[in-house]
Amino acid sequence: MGDDSDRGQGGEAWPFQEARKVLARLATRPKDHVFFETGYGPSGLPHIGTFGEVQRTSMVRQAFRELSDVPVRLVAFSDDMDGLRKVPDNIPNKEMVAGHLGKPLTSIPDPFGKFESFGHHNNAMLRDFLDRFGIQYEFRSSTEQYKRGVFDATLLRMLEHHDEVAAVVLPTLGEERRATYSPILPISPKSGRVLQVPLVERKLDSGTVVFRDEDGTLTEVPVTGGHVKMQWKADWAMRWAAFDVDFEMSGKDLIESVKLASRIVKVLGGTPPVTPIVELFLDENGEKISKSRGNGMTIEQWLTYASPESLSTFMFHAPQRAKRLYFDVIPKTVDDYLSFLAQYRAHGTAETRKQNPAWFIHHGKPPSEDVPVTFAMLLNLVSAANTGDPKVLWGFLSRYAPGANPAANPILARMVDYAVAYYRDFVLPEKKHRPPTDQERAALEDLALALTKLVPPATPEAIQNEVYEVGKRSGFTNLRDWFKAMYEVLFGQAQGPRMGSFIALYGVPESIALIQRALAGELAGTAAAPETA
């Protein structure tokens, strides 16, 4: 479930809190539209954190639309004119790309051989992700904006205020970089590389700069029309000024950059946007995920094992708290999503429902399907039944929830397929049944006997009560030890489902047989792969 960091005073969800800040900004600067921006540096394949930034911004936009009738634009901006500084680890043809270091990403051949350039390839991947999630956005390429002259007026202001802008950034640089720093980076007409070189001369009248090219010759180029590229902190501020951006969130690692860009945009005569800071996504080792390293989970990987809605749920949760983004978070996140759906159906007025994550995830129209089991329970069903055949699993499900079928329960139908895939790839390799201790053996024998005495059809609550009673009379002073024993002996895992619900789903006779197999030593050791259709 969501935690308190998802909500503010009065139970208001965090997207509404951020939307109110934008509304306050608009009150002091009336406009005919509000501009939300997200930025992407396509120096590597877009990772799941990049998607999260757009998804979260889209949620704030949705909240803003509930508060104001002023039109809202969400622009996904790609800084694809940036010069590539190092070759990413997770691409093919690294040697070929290495020969183009320093060039704008849209001037480097696509190592995948599919698009006009490396920048175009990564931009296409990002757009595909956003399109698949139904996010409404405008895409803008830095290369196109520079070359079309969209930034020309702001670039001329940058040239005019060059020294003031440089004075903002210089104190943050090392001694060697300070000696050559300019916020304006000329692009060599000869090599096509973005150069970090000092400017020999700035000519305000002609709107040009003079620099020493890589071959030592003095070269003069206009700052307009795509002949220069702004250093990225100044580039960020330039966009804020040029587009009059109202909202852009960023990760905790960019706090100082946000401060610098906010100061620069004021030098240019603009007003900084609302700039909420969100925590970073971490990999399995607790390290920041990186595009160039490729150490984070990809969107395709998540969607192999769980629904797009579950990923959106993960993005909604506690944006100001650092979170591990790895495969082991998927089952709980799926079940959190199901809980939000159930809450939306069961509780609240139209206004209070707008605070429910399901309202944001489904753009105000969550489905009404009642999902009778959790994802965790499905995983255990696959394990106990030792099958990956959806037809067999649906046999259990339709008995547990009469009338349930793939056509009538599309969410559940997808969950069945996801559970089979997740179990196969993540649960099974780590699964190992252990033999019971003497105390556990006696308790399991008692449980099997107790189950035979249940009057059918026994409810999950009645079964759960029997499980509790067996644990108590078997001498478990802490019932958690009793449940852990069942999970490890019967399922080969340290954690498991609510036993009453699972036994009701799997079936009382089948559960008795499972216990008997465990007592006979048939489960101990490494589990076999589930049979598939």
N, C-alpha and C positions, 0 to 999 in steps of 0.2 A: 504494500500500500504506500501511498505518498506520505511524506513526513511534513512536519510543521514548516520546513523551509519552502514548501510549495505554496504556502499561503501567508498572507500578511495580517494586519489588524482587521478584525471583523470577518476573517475567513476569506478574504479576497485573494484569488489565485494570482500568482506572480505576473502573468502576462497583463492583467488589468492594472497592476501596480505600475508596470513600465509604460503602459498606454497612457496612464494619467500624467506621467511626466512629459510625454510628447504633447498631450493636450495643454499642459501648462506652458510649454514652449510656444505652442501655436497662439496662445492667448496674448503673448507679448510680441509676436511677429505674425500677424494674420497672413494667410496664403490661400491660393485656390486649390492646392493639393498638398499632401504630406508625403515626404520622400523617405522611405526606409531603404537602407543599403546593407548588403552583405558583401564582403570581399573575399576573393579566392586567389591565392598565388599558385598558378599551375606549374610550378617547378617540379612537381611530382604528381603521381596519381592521386586524385581526390580521395581522402579518407573519410571515415564515417563522422569525424568531428566537423569536417567542412559541411557535410549535409546537415548536421545538428544545428549549426549556426543559422542556416537558412530556415530550417524547420521551426526553430524557436522564434526567429524574427517573424515568421508567418503567423505564429500563435499570438504574438503581440499585435500584429496588424489586425487579426481577427477580433481581438479585444477592443482595439481602437475603433473599429467600425461599429461596435456596440455603443460607444460613447459619443461618437461624432459622425455627422453626415459629410464631412470634408473628404473628398476622394483620396485614396491612399495608393501609392505606387511602391512596389517592392522590386528593387533592382539587384540582381546578382552580378557583381562586377568582377571580371577576371583581369588581374594585373599581368596579362600575357605579353606585355612589352618589356617586362623585366629581363635583365640579362641572366642567363643560367650560370650560377657560380660553381656548382658541383654536379656530378652525374649521380642521379638517384640509384639506389641499390637494387630496386625492384623493377628494372626495365631490361629488355633485350638490347642487343647491339650497342653496348656501352662504349666501345671504342669509337664507333661512328659519332655518337653524341659528344664524346670528349673532344672531338675535333672542332666543335662549334661552341665551346664554352665562351661565355661573355656575350653571345648574341641574344637578341630578344627571342623568347620562347616560340614566337610565331615565325621565326626565321630559321629554326632548327628542324631538319627533316624528322618525320615521325619514325621513331625506332620500331614501332609496331607495323609500319607500312600500310596504314589504313587511311590516314588523313593528310591534309596539306602540310601540316607541321606538328611538332610535339605539342605546342600550345593548343592547336586545334583539336588534337586527340583528347587531351585532358579536359578541355572545355566541353567536348561532346559527351564525355563520361559524366561530368557533373550535371549537365542538362538532362541526360537520360535518367539519372537518379531522381532529380527533382520532378521530372515529368511523371515518373512511375508513382510518385507519392501524391500526385494531383496538386502540387503547390503552384499557385498562380504567381508568376514573376516575369520580369523583363530581364533579358540577358544583355550585358554590354561588355564588349571586348576593349581593353585598354588600347590595343594597337589600332583598332578602327576609330576609336574616339580621338586619339592623337592625330591620326592621318586625315580624318575628316574635318579637323579644325575645331572640334567641340571645346577643347581646352584652350584655344588660342588666346582669348582675352585674359583668362586667368594666368596663363603662362607669361604673358607680357607684364602682368602685375607682379608675378614672381620675379621676373628679371628686374623690375623697378625696385623691388624690396629685397633684392638678393642678400645684401649685407645683414639686414635685420633678421631674415630667415636663418642665415648661416649662424648668426649670433645665438639663436635659440638652440641649435643642434651642437655647435662646437664644444661646449663644456662637457658633453656626454661622450666625446670621442677620445681615443688614445692619441698620444703625441704625434705618431707617424701619420695617422689618418687626418688629423687636424691640418697638417701641412698641405694636404692636397684636396681637402674637402670643398665641394660646391654642391648645393642642392640641385643644380642643373647638370645633368650628365649628358654630354654630347654623344651622338652616335656616329662612329667613324664612317664617312662616305666610302672608304676604301675597303675596310674589313667587315663592316656591318656590326661591329661590337659596340656595346654600351660601355663607355669609358669613364672610369673614376679618376679624372685628371683635373688639375687646377685650371681655371679659366685665365687665359692671358689677358683678355679684354672683354668687356661687356659694352655693347653699343645700344643704348636705349633708343636713339633716333631710328635706327634701322631694325631694331628688334633682333639683333644677332649676337652671337658670342664667338670669340676667337680662342682656339686651343691648339696645343701641339699634338698632332696625330701620332699614331704608333710608329710611323716611319720618321718622325721628327719634324715633319713639315707643319708650318702654321696653317690652320684651316679655319674657315669662317662658315658658320651655318646659322640659319634662323632658328629661334626657339619655338617657332610655330610649325604646324604641318607635319609633325612626327619626326623632326630632325634631332630632337633631344628627348630624353626621358628623365623625369624627376626622380631624385633619390627617394626611396619608398616612403619615409616618414613625411617628407615634403609632398610627395605624390598623394598620399592619403589626405593631407590637409587641402591640397589643391582640389581634389574631388569634392570634399565637403563644401568648399567655397563655390566651385563651379556649379554644382547641382543643388546647393543649399540643402544639404542632407539634414534630416531631422532626427534620425535614429540609426545607430550602428553599434551592435554589441561585439565584444571581442574577448579573447581569452586572458586569463590572469597574467600570462607571460608578456602581454603587451601593455601593461599598465603604464609604464614610463613612456612608451611610444604614443599612447593616447594623450598623455599630458603634453608631450612635445607637439603633436599634431594640433591639439586644441589651441596652443599658443601661436602656432604658425597661421592657423586659419584666421585668427584675430588680426595678425599682421597684414593679411590679405584683405581685411575688411569684412570678413565673414563672422558667423556665429557658430561655435561648436555644437554638434548635435548632442542628443541624449546618448550617453555612451556607457551602458551597463557592462560590468565586468563579470564574466562567468568563469567558473573553475575549469580545469583541464580534464580531458579524458586520459586515463592511464592504461598501459598495457598490463599483461598478466604479472609483470615484475614491478608494477607500480611506477613505471617510467612514462614520461610524456610520449604520446603517439606522434609520429612524424611522417610527413609525405615522402621525404627522401629515403628514410629508413624502411618504410613500409611495415612498421612493427605493430600496427593496430589491426583490429578486425575490419574487414571490408564490408560494405553494404551487401554485396552478393553473398558473403558468408553468413551474415545474420539472416538474410532472407531464405537461405537454404534450410534453416532450422526453426524459423518463426516468422510470423506475419509482419507486414509493414506497420500495422497498427501497434504491435508490441514494441517495435523500434521507436515509433513516435512516443510511446509511453515512457521509454527510457529517456528520451530527450526532454520530456516534460518534467521529470523528477528533478527536484533540487538543483537547478542550474548553478547555484553558487556553492556547490559542494563537489570536491574532486571525487571522481568515480572510476573504478576499474571497468573498462569496457572490454570484456572478454567473454568467451563462450559460456562460462559458468554462471553468468548473470541472466542468461536467456530464460530458463524455466521460471524463475521468480518474477521476471518482468512480464512474461506471458500471463501469469496468474494475477499479477497486479492489474493488468489491462482488463481481465475478466471481472475482477472485483469492481473496477470503476464502471464497467458496463452495467453490472447488477445494481450498483448504487444509483446510477442514473435512472434506471427503470423504476426502482422501488421508492426513491425518496426525492423530496424537494419540489419547489415551485419552478416555474420557467426561469426565474431569475437566479435562484440558487443552483440550478443545474448548470448554469453558465460558468460556475466555478469548478465543475467536475472536469478532470482531464479528458474524459470521453467526448465532451462537447468540443474541445479544441482538436482532438485527434480526428473526429469525423466532421469537422467544419459545421458544427451545429446540428448534425442529423445522425446521431448514433443509431445503430441497428437495434432491433427489439428482441433478437434471438436470446433465448435462455440456454446457456451452456451448462449442462448438468455435471460436468466433471472438470477438475483442474488439469493443467498440463502435467504437473508432477504425478498425478494419479494415472494419467495415460502412460507415462514412462514406466511406472511400476506394472501396469497392465501388460505392456509389451514384454517386460522382463519375466513376469510370472507365467504368462501364456506362451513365452518363447516363440513368438511369431511376429513377422513383419507383414503379414497378409491383412490388409485393411478389412477384407470381408469377415475374417475371423474376429477381428477387434470390434467390428460393428455388431457382431452377434452378441458380445458381452454388453456393449453399450445399449442396444435396443432392448435387451432384457432388463437392464438397470433403469433405463428411462424409456418406457413404452412409447412408441411413436417416433423415436429418434431415428433419423436416416440422413444420408448425405444430402439429399435434395432439400429437405426441410431444415437442415442444420448446417449451413455452409461454413460457419466459423469452426464448428466442431469437426467438420470433414477435413478442413485444412489442418487443424490441430493433429488429427490422426496421422496424416502424412508427415508432418513435422516431427511428431514424437518418434516415429519409426526411424527417421533419419538421425535425429539427435541421439537416440538410444544407441544406434549402431556405431556412431562415430565418437561419442564422448562417454557414455555410461558403460557400455560393454567392455571397452579396453581396460577400464579401471575396476571392473566388477570382480569380486572374489568372495564366495560364500565361506564362512568359517563354521566349524562344528560347534554345537552348543555345549556349554558347561553342564555339569550335573544339575545345578539349580535351574538353568534355562531349559534343559531337556524335560525335567519334570513339569515345568510351567507350560511348555508347548504341548505336552501330552494332555495336561489339564485343559488347555484351550481347545484342542481338537475335540475332546469329550464334551466340553461346554457347548461348542458349536453344534454338535449332533443333537443336542437337547433343545435348541431354539425352535420355536413354533414358526413355520413359514407363513407368509413372507416376513422375515425379520427386517426391521428398519435399521438403517445405519446407526441410529442412536442406541437401539437395543443391543446391537452387536458391540458397539463401543463400550457400553456399560459392562458387558461380559468380559471384554478384554481387560478393562480396569480391575474388575473383581478378581480375575485370575492373577494379575500382577500382585495385588494386595495379599491374597492368601498364599502366594508363592514366596513371600518373604522379601520382596523388593522394597526396601525402605524409600528408595527414590524411583518412582515409576518411569522416569526418563531412562533409567538403566534397562527396564523391561522392554520399552519400545525400541531402544537402540539394539537390544539383543535380537528382537524380531527382525529389524531391518537388516542386520548383518548376517543373520542365519538364513532368513527366507529370501532376501533380495540381494545380498552381497554388497550392500551399501551402508554407509554410516547414517544416512538420513532416509526417510521414507514418508509414506502418506499417512493420513488419519486412518487407522486400521479398520474402524467400523465402516467407513465409506468404501474403502478398498475391498473389503470382504463382500460387501453388498454388491459391488460392481463385478468382481471376479466370480462371485458365486460361493455360497457356503460349502457345498460339496467339493468344489474345486480348491477352495482354501484349505479344507481338511486334508485333501490329497497333497497339496503343496507342503503342509506341515509334516505329513508322514514321509514324504520324499526327503525332507531335510533331516528328519530323525533317522532315516535309513542310510544317511550319508551320501545320497544321490546328488545333492547340490554342492557339497563341499568341493573346493578347488576352483579352477577358472571356468567361468560359464561359457557355454557354446553360443555361437551366433544364432539369433532368432531365425526361424525358417521363414522364407518369403513365399509369396504367391507364385 
